[in-house]
Amino acid sequence: MVAALAPGRGALGKLQAALAAASFMLLLAGTNTTTPLLPLYRDMLGFSPLTVTLTFVAYVSLLVATLAVASGPKLVRYAPSVLVAALAVALLADLALSTGTAPGILAGRALQGVSSGIGTGAAAALVVAVVGNRGRALTATGNLAGAILGTAAAQAVLHLAGARAISISFEIHAGV
């Protein structure tokens, strides 16, 4: 796996960096899909203000905890495998979130925190290994692009599908 992180790998390295950046963007898109759905959770599912807040807390607390545990330099050599694991956890999060129930949504948000936490370092390591210091800007751009894409896509699904967006948004994300 260490060889996969060697910079200067030509076309294969650039493809690897592009896939890592796209994966990171996809992870962040998923975590931001919930934002336009919060009023729907309140109105359609009867979430109290506390439960709406817990959807955010579940995500952020697990994100911070995962970043604290998984940010060690020893894990960098496993970046390709860790990124695949992050995508698998994101898929599980989408499945939980698509249930449209309070326990499913809270569990899904917690899984999104874990997925983002392990995926952030792995994606950044892969991109920086191939692209060099310019990879830091690419990773930051992927973060913002994912946030915008996830929020905008969920808003579009909400506009087109109404209350069904509670499930459909995450089914679409899981399918991508």
BELRA-V679127 format. One record per residue. N is the residue number from 1. RES is the residue in three letters. D_CENTER is the distance of its C-alpha to the mean C-alpha in whole Angstrom. Layout:
# BELRA-V679127
N;RES;D_CENTER + N;RES;D_CENTER
This chain:
# BELRA-V679127
1;MET;23 + 2;VAL;24 + 3;ALA;26 + 4;ALA;22 + 5;LEU;22 + 6;ALA;25 + 7;PRO;25 + 8;GLY;27 + 9;ARG;27 + 10;GLY;28 + 11;ALA;26 + 12;LEU;24 + 13;GLY;23 + 14;LYS;22 + 15;LEU;20 + 16;GLN;18 + 17;ALA;17 + 18;ALA;16 + 19;LEU;14 + 20;ALA;12 + 21;ALA;12 + 22;ALA;11 + 23;SER;8 + 24;PHE;7 + 25;MET;7 + 26;LEU;6 + 27;LEU;2 + 28;LEU;4 + 29;ALA;6 + 30;GLY;5 + 31;THR;5 + 32;ASN;8 + 33;THR;10 + 34;THR;11 + 35;THR;13 + 36;PRO;16 + 37;LEU;16 + 38;LEU;17 + 39;PRO;21 + 40;LEU;21 + 41;TYR;20 + 42;ARG;23 + 43;ASP;25 + 44;MET;25 + 45;LEU;24 + 46;GLY;26 + 47;PHE;23 + 48;SER;25 + 49;PRO;24 + 50;LEU;23 + 51;THR;21 + 52;VAL;19 + 53;THR;19 + 54;LEU;18 + 55;THR;15 + 56;PHE;14 + 57;VAL;16 + 58;ALA;14 + 59;TYR;10 + 60;VAL;12 + 61;SER;15 + 62;LEU;13 + 63;LEU;10 + 64;VAL;14 + 65;ALA;15 + 66;THR;13 + 67;LEU;13 + 68;ALA;17 + 69;VAL;17 + 70;ALA;15 + 71;SER;16 + 72;GLY;20 + 73;PRO;21 + 74;LYS;22 + 75;LEU;19 + 76;VAL;19 + 77;ARG;21 + 78;TYR;19 + 79;ALA;16 + 80;PRO;16 + 81;SER;16 + 82;VAL;13 + 83;LEU;11 + 84;VAL;12 + 85;ALA;12 + 86;ALA;8 + 87;LEU;8 + 88;ALA;11 + 89;VAL;9 + 90;ALA;6 + 91;LEU;10 + 92;LEU;11 + 93;ALA;9 + 94;ASP;10 + 95;LEU;14 + 96;ALA;14 + 97;LEU;13 + 98;SER;15 + 99;THR;18 + 100;GLY;19 + 101;THR;20 + 102;ALA;20 + 103;PRO;19 + 104;GLY;17 + 105;ILE;15 + 106;LEU;15 + 107;ALA;14 + 108;GLY;11 + 109;ARG;10 + 110;ALA;11 + 111;LEU;9 + 112;GLN;6 + 113;GLY;8 + 114;VAL;9 + 115;SER;6 + 116;SER;5 + 117;GLY;9 + 118;ILE;10 + 119;GLY;7 + 120;THR;9 + 121;GLY;12 + 122;ALA;12 + 123;ALA;11 + 124;ALA;13 + 125;ALA;16 + 126;LEU;16 + 127;VAL;16 + 128;VAL;19 + 129;ALA;21 + 130;VAL;22 + 131;VAL;22 + 132;GLY;23 + 133;ASN;23 + 134;ARG;22 + 135;GLY;19 + 136;ARG;18 + 137;ALA;18 + 138;LEU;16 + 139;THR;13 + 140;ALA;14 + 141;THR;14 + 142;GLY;11 + 143;ASN;9 + 144;LEU;12 + 145;ALA;12 + 146;GLY;8 + 147;ALA;9 + 148;ILE;12 + 149;LEU;11 + 150;GLY;9 + 151;THR;12 + 152;ALA;15 + 153;ALA;14 + 154;ALA;14 + 155;GLN;17 + 156;ALA;19 + 157;VAL;18 + 158;LEU;20 + 159;HIS;22 + 160;LEU;23 + 161;ALA;23 + 162;GLY;23 + 163;ALA;23 + 164;ARG;22 + 165;ALA;18 + 166;ILE;17 + 167;SER;17 + 168;ILE;17 + 169;SER;14 + 170;PHE;12 + 171;GLU;14 + 172;ILE;14 + 173;HIS;10 + 174;ALA;11 + 175;GLY;14 + 176;VAL;12
